[in-house]
Amino acid sequence: MNTPELLAPAGGLRQLKAAVRFGADAVYLGLERFGMRAHAGNFDRDALLQAVSYAHEHGVKVYLTLNIFPYDEDIPLLTDDAAFAHDAGVDALIMSDPGAIMSVRDSIPDMPIHLSTQADTLNAASVRFWHANGIKRIVLARELSLDRIRRIHESIPPDCEIETFVHGAVCMAYSGRCALSKHLTGRDANRGDCAQACRWRYVLEEEKRPGQYFPVEENTRGTAIFSAGDMNLISRLDELCSAGICSFKIEGRMKNEFYVATVVGAYRRALNAIRNNRYTREVRQALSDELDTISHRPYDTGFYFGEPERPGGNEGLTQTKEFAGIVLDSRDGRISVKLKCAVSEGETLELLTPSGVYAFSVDDLRLESGEPIARCAVPDAIVTMTLPFPCEGGDLLRCENKNHR
């Protein structure tokens, strides 16, 4: 069975390092302009050089997003960024606009280009067109079923790669091509500046009753009628592996390192189990439970198995675990931790590692100075504690989310 590449989001260097440590084969990221996540941490040119160096040292590829809908004045600047990325060692560009693609291909003919999902590719004829025009990989539209993806794979040249999303937030507009944000706020979603207006609450107003608002309600809190659920294919990942997909993509360049590590780690373990013919019901359930720990809207499988399970009304976020800290160092049975939330002596925490999750009780909690303490609630404080099993710097700690209902 084909084992696809696991492609992870990297909104900044912390997220990139978490993705690499927890099992990504490749990461995708953006510079300070021309990507679809203008409000992510993103990378300046010096940081991009550092990111490529770190990823390549660990055998991980780097793809750069240049996939906004550009105006005329953007094309020369975008092409200049592409040339810098090429010289920096970026493995491929993710692009959507035909004019920008043509400009980059003319200037840097040996630069691999992946066609963004923003291009809304829905059929094999379009895939063949883009492949004939020098595109190495097509990121298919998220509105395709698995049967259609399989048929597309069977109808395209063997060296043409296809990539699909398997996890994360999705948009109520076709492949993210949305005008709602710009109409309501002036922020153009198709240039990376989405205000997420689809997540807002709306009411109904009748034409002859101006100012009289009729709530559109699912419950006492109302409903965000345009807000889609989050995609989660962990329980059916083996079915996707047999469809000819070369890369499984995780959405989330606006997420922190805790989210990235949790999701990447779960999908890495799933792919390893599939490859070793050990993807049992128990493994699926354990990994599904793991993905409940991070912030998400109600999960569904998108369009893969027919119509979307939850096309709208998914306003609320939920998570069962909270990011407690990151391990800075481990030696002689003690760990040094940079805290992200309050931690108390005797509290049960979980250590999140690339190999799995391990629970333990906080013991001998101390400040960095060595002073014993019963509790620390200072954000980003550095503390030490004993740990009954080995770990490494870069592992994460989590605790129960006290606000979870």
C-alpha positions in Angstrom: 0.0 0.0 0.0 1.2 3.5 -0.8 2.3 5.5 2.2 1.8 9.1 1.4 4.0 12.0 2.5 2.7 13.7 5.7 2.7 17.5 5.1 2.4 19.8 8.1 1.7 23.5 8.6 4.4 25.8 10.0 3.2 29.2 10.9 6.5 30.0 12.6 9.8 28.4 13.6 8.3 26.8 16.8 5.6 25.1 14.8 8.1 24.0 12.2 10.3 22.4 14.8 7.3 20.6 16.4 6.2 19.3 13.0 9.7 18.0 12.3 10.1 16.4 15.7 6.7 14.7 15.6 7.0 13.1 12.3 6.3 15.3 9.3 7.9 14.4 6.0 7.4 18.0 4.7 6.3 21.4 6.0 4.6 24.3 4.2 5.1 27.9 5.3 4.8 31.5 4.1 7.0 34.5 3.8 5.7 37.9 5.0 3.7 38.4 1.8 1.9 36.5 -0.9 0.7 33.6 1.3 -2.9 32.8 2.3 -2.2 33.3 6.0 -1.2 36.9 6.4 -1.8 36.8 10.2 0.3 33.7 10.9 3.8 34.3 12.4 5.3 33.6 8.9 9.0 34.0 8.0 11.2 36.8 6.9 14.0 35.9 4.5 16.6 35.2 7.2 14.1 33.0 9.1 13.3 31.1 5.8 17.0 30.3 5.5 17.1 29.0 9.0 13.9 27.0 8.5 15.2 25.3 5.3 18.5 24.5 7.0 16.8 23.0 10.1 14.3 21.0 8.0 16.8 19.6 5.6 19.2 18.6 8.4 16.3 16.4 9.6 15.4 15.1 6.2 12.2 17.2 5.9 11.2 19.1 2.8 10.0 22.7 2.7 7.3 24.1 0.5 6.7 27.9 0.3 3.2 29.3 -0.2 2.9 32.0 -2.9 -0.8 31.4 -3.6 -2.7 34.6 -3.1 -4.7 36.1 -6.0 -2.1 38.7 -7.2 -2.6 42.0 -9.0 -0.3 43.2 -11.8 2.1 45.0 -9.4 2.4 41.8 -7.3 3.9 39.6 -10.0 7.5 41.0 -10.1 7.7 41.0 -6.3 6.2 37.5 -6.1 8.7 36.3 -8.7 11.6 37.8 -6.7 10.4 36.0 -3.6 10.3 32.8 -5.6 13.9 33.3 -6.8 15.0 33.9 -3.2 13.2 30.7 -2.2 14.9 28.8 -5.0 18.4 30.0 -3.9 17.5 29.2 -0.2 16.8 25.6 -1.1 13.0 25.5 -0.8 11.9 22.2 -2.4 8.7 23.5 -4.1 6.4 26.5 -4.4 2.7 26.3 -3.8 1.0 28.7 -6.3 -2.5 29.2 -7.8 -2.4 32.1 -10.3 -1.6 31.2 -14.0 0.2 34.5 -14.6 2.3 34.2 -11.5 3.1 30.6 -12.4 4.1 31.6 -15.9 6.4 34.4 -14.6 8.1 32.0 -12.1 8.5 29.3 -14.7 10.1 31.7 -17.2 12.5 33.1 -14.5 13.3 29.8 -12.6 12.5 26.9 -15.0 13.9 24.3 -12.6 11.8 25.3 -9.6 9.1 22.7 -8.8 5.6 24.1 -8.5 2.6 22.6 -6.7 -0.8 23.9 -7.7 -2.7 25.2 -4.7 -6.1 24.1 -3.7 -7.1 27.8 -4.4 -7.0 26.8 -8.1 -10.1 24.6 -7.4 -9.0 21.6 -9.5 -12.0 19.2 -9.7 -11.4 16.9 -12.7 -8.7 14.9 -14.5 -8.7 17.1 -17.6 -7.6 20.1 -15.4 -5.0 18.0 -13.7 -3.6 16.9 -17.1 -3.6 20.5 -18.3 -1.6 21.8 -15.4 0.8 18.9 -15.5 1.4 19.5 -19.3 2.2 23.1 -18.3 5.0 22.1 -15.9 3.2 21.6 -12.6 4.6 18.7 -10.6 1.8 18.3 -8.1 -1.8 19.2 -7.9 -3.5 20.0 -4.6 -7.1 18.9 -5.4 -10.2 20.9 -4.4 -11.5 19.8 -1.0 -15.0 19.3 -2.5 -14.1 16.0 -4.2 -15.2 12.6 -3.0 -12.7 9.7 -2.5 -14.2 7.9 -5.5 -13.6 10.9 -7.7 -10.0 11.3 -6.4 -9.4 7.6 -7.2 -10.7 8.0 -10.7 -8.6 11.2 -11.3 -5.5 9.3 -10.2 -6.3 6.5 -12.7 -6.7 9.1 -15.5 -3.5 11.1 -15.2 0.2 10.5 -16.1 2.0 8.3 -13.6 4.5 11.1 -12.7 1.8 13.6 -11.9 1.4 13.9 -8.1 -1.9 14.6 -6.3 -2.2 16.0 -2.8 -5.3 16.3 -0.6 -6.2 17.7 2.8 -6.9 15.3 5.6 -7.3 17.4 8.7 -8.1 20.9 10.0 -10.5 23.8 9.4 -12.3 24.1 6.1 -14.2 27.0 4.5 -17.8 27.3 3.5 -16.7 28.7 0.1 -15.5 26.5 -2.8 -11.8 25.7 -2.0 -11.6 28.9 0.1 -12.4 31.2 -2.8 -14.5 33.6 -0.7 -15.6 37.2 -1.1 -17.6 37.4 2.2 -14.7 38.8 4.3 -13.8 41.5 1.8 -17.5 42.5 1.4 -18.1 42.9 5.1 -14.7 44.1 6.4 -12.5 45.1 3.4 -10.1 42.3 4.3 -9.5 40.1 1.2 -9.5 36.4 2.0 -8.0 35.6 -1.4 -5.0 37.6 -0.5 -4.4 36.0 2.9 -6.3 38.5 5.0 -9.5 36.6 5.9 -11.5 38.0 8.8 -13.3 34.6 9.2 -16.7 36.3 8.7 -18.2 32.8 8.1 -17.6 32.1 11.8 -19.8 35.0 13.0 -23.4 34.9 14.2 -26.1 36.1 11.8 -29.7 37.0 12.2 -32.6 37.2 9.7 -34.3 40.5 8.7 -37.5 40.6 6.8 -37.6 43.2 4.0 -40.7 45.1 5.3 -39.6 45.0 9.0 -36.2 46.8 9.0 -34.5 46.7 12.4 -36.5 43.6 13.5 -34.1 40.8 13.8 -35.1 37.2 13.8 -32.5 34.9 15.3 -31.4 31.8 13.5 -31.0 29.4 16.4 -29.9 25.9 17.0 -29.9 26.4 20.8 -29.8 29.2 23.3 -26.4 30.4 22.1 -27.6 30.8 18.5 -25.7 29.4 15.5 -23.0 30.5 13.0 -24.9 29.2 9.9 -21.9 29.6 7.5 -19.3 28.0 9.8 -18.2 24.6 8.6 -16.9 21.8 10.9 -13.3 20.6 11.0 -12.0 17.8 8.8 -10.7 14.7 10.4 -9.8 11.6 8.4 -7.8 9.7 11.0 -10.3 6.8 11.3 -10.4 6.2 7.6 -6.9 7.0 6.6 -6.2 3.6 5.2 -8.9 4.0 2.6 -7.2 7.2 1.4 -3.8 5.4 1.2 -5.2 3.2 -1.6 -6.5 6.1 -3.7 -3.2 7.2 -5.3 -2.7 10.3 -3.1 0.9 11.2 -2.7 0.7 13.7 0.1 -1.7 14.1 3.1 -2.0 17.7 4.1 -2.8 19.1 7.5 -4.3 22.6 7.7 -3.2 24.9 10.5 -0.7 27.7 9.9 -2.5 29.8 12.4 -2.1 27.1 15.1 0.5 26.8 17.9 3.1 24.1 18.4 0.9 22.1 20.7 -1.7 21.7 18.0 0.8 20.9 15.3 2.7 18.4 17.5 -0.6 16.6 18.5 -2.0 16.4 15.0 1.2 15.5 13.2 2.0 12.9 15.9 -1.4 11.2 15.6 -1.2 11.0 11.8 2.4 9.8 11.9 1.5 6.9 14.2 -1.5 6.2 12.0 0.6 6.0 8.8 3.2 3.8 10.6 0.5 1.4 11.7 -1.1 1.3 8.2 2.3 0.5 6.7 2.9 -2.3 9.2 -0.7 -3.7 8.8 -1.5 -2.9 12.4 -4.2 -0.3 12.0 -6.6 -2.0 14.3 -9.9 -0.7 15.7 -8.2 0.0 19.0 -5.4 2.1 17.3 -8.0 4.1 15.3 -10.0 4.8 18.5 -6.9 5.8 20.5 -5.8 8.2 17.8 -9.3 9.6 17.4 -9.3 10.3 21.1 -5.9 12.0 20.8 -7.3 14.4 18.2 -10.1 15.4 20.6 -7.5 16.9 23.0 -6.7 19.9 20.7 -8.9 22.8 19.9 -11.4 22.0 17.1 -15.0 22.4 15.9 -17.1 19.3 15.5 -15.2 16.8 13.3 -16.4 15.3 10.0 -14.9 13.7 6.9 -15.7 16.6 4.6 -16.8 15.6 1.1 -14.7 12.4 0.9 -17.6 10.0 1.4 -20.5 12.0 -0.1 -22.1 15.2 1.0 -20.4 17.1 3.9 -21.6 15.8 7.2 -21.9 19.3 8.8 -22.1 22.0 6.2 -22.8 24.8 8.7 -23.7 25.8 12.2 -20.5 24.8 13.9 -19.6 27.9 15.9 -18.1 26.4 19.0 -14.6 25.2 19.6 -13.8 22.4 22.1 -10.7 20.7 23.4 -10.1 18.3 26.3 -6.5 19.1 27.0 -4.5 22.3 27.5 -0.9 23.1 26.5 1.0 23.1 29.8 4.6 23.6 28.7 7.5 22.6 26.6 10.5 20.6 27.8 13.7 22.6 27.4 16.1 20.0 28.9 16.2 16.6 30.6 18.9 15.1 32.7 19.4 12.9 35.7 15.6 12.3 36.1 14.7 16.0 36.1 13.2 18.1 33.4 13.3 21.9 32.8 10.0 23.2 31.5 8.9 26.5 30.1 5.3 26.8 31.3 2.3 27.8 29.3 -0.3 27.5 32.1 -0.5 27.0 35.8 1.0 23.8 37.2 0.8 22.5 40.8 2.6 19.9 42.9 0.8 16.6 42.7 -1.1 17.5 39.6 -1.4 14.8 36.8 0.2 15.9 33.6 0.8 14.1 30.3 4.1 14.1 28.4 3.5 14.3 24.6 6.3 12.7 22.6 6.7 11.4 19.1 6.3 7.9 20.3 3.2 8.4 22.4 1.6 10.0 25.5 2.7 9.2 29.0 0.9 10.4 32.2 2.8 11.3 35.4 2.3 13.2 38.7 4.2 16.5 39.2 6.8 15.8 41.9 9.4 18.1 43.5 8.3 21.2 41.6 11.0 23.9 41.8 11.7 27.3 40.3 14.7 27.6 38.0 16.7 28.9 41.1 16.0 25.6 42.9 13.5 27.0 45.3 10.7 24.4 46.1 7.2 25.7 45.2 3.6 24.3 45.5 2.3 26.0 42.4 3.5 28.2 39.5 1.1 30.3 37.5 3.5 32.7 35.8 3.3 32.5 32.0 6.6 31.4 30.4 8.2 30.8 33.8 10.9 28.1 33.8 10.5 25.4 36.4 12.0 21.9 37.1 10.4 18.7 38.2 11.2 15.0 38.4 10.1 12.7 35.6 9.8 8.9 36.0 10.7 8.1 32.4 13.1 9.5 29.7 12.2 12.4 27.5 14.0 15.0 25.3 13.9 18.7 24.7 11.1 19.6 22.4 8.6 17.2 24.1 5.4 18.9 25.3 3.4 18.8 28.5 -0.4 19.0 28.7 -3.0 19.0 31.4 -6.8 18.7 31.6 -8.6 21.7 30.1 -10.4 23.1 33.1 -12.8 25.0 30.9 -13.9 21.9 29.0 -17.5 21.0 29.4 
